[in-house]
Amino acid sequence: MSGRLCIIGVGLIGGSVALAARQKGLFSEIIGVDQNSENLREAEQRGVINGGFEDVTDLPGNFDVVMLATPVGDMQRLFELLKPRWFSSTVYTDVGSTKESVVEAANHVFGSVPSNFVAGHPIAGSEKSGIGAARADLYQAKRVILTPCAKTGAGPLQDVRDLWEQIGAVVSVMEAHHHDQIFAATSHLPHIVAFALVDMLGRKDEQDEILKYAAGGFRDFTRIASSNPRMWLDICMGNRKELMCLIEGFKNELSRINEMLENNERDKLLDSFQFARDTRQRFLERFDVD
């Protein structure tokens, strides 16, 4: 792959794509778009991009690939801005953590998802954000999910697959709704649980003492509560139907454990803990997870 790459949203995810693509020599020019002028300057100073613009409407000319690396809540607005300059020769893709909401936004703006748009989601990241957190190796051996629609062209799909594979990712393809079901359970709900726990403890009168004596387990479990709140607001709202069902199930599980405690059912509680431990161990043994 050669030519010009445009990254809209030069933060952790988009910046890491740009760094990896530059390291591999995949594009002759990489242009960034970001409303944060300081972020753009840092990206240029680090050599992540060749140049930057604060507004999509200022982009010069055509690109071979345009990647939308902004919060999913911004997708409809971006599609509207890009529509007058949507080139049939360009391949467009995104990196959002929800896929049905992105597809719905494209349908709303274009009437149907353009054949040269490929929805995607890299399963990599950090609780840190911004271009300062970007790394060229962020996607090495990490999964990327592509969720093409019925009208997605075979060529654009292959181009996006090639881009991710060339920067080290392992690509899978699935339907958008199925993607959102899976990641509501494995990513979105855990973030909500972490946010909720820290929110609850932070509002207690004795919060300073609680946090003072919190050990490594608390730090590990709540690490993801340091994630970008705006980004996770968009993700949770974009996948709220799946999340609400899971939250109800999680509430039922907590109620079940509460009953065991109330009734002093030690054996049942031990079985529950053991089942959870064994399930996680099987997960670790079966999948190569960092």
Summary of the structure (lengths in Angstrom):
residues: 290
radius of gyration: 21.1
end to end distance: 29.3
largest distance: 69.3
contacts: 888
relative contact order: 0.11
helix: 57%
strand: 12%
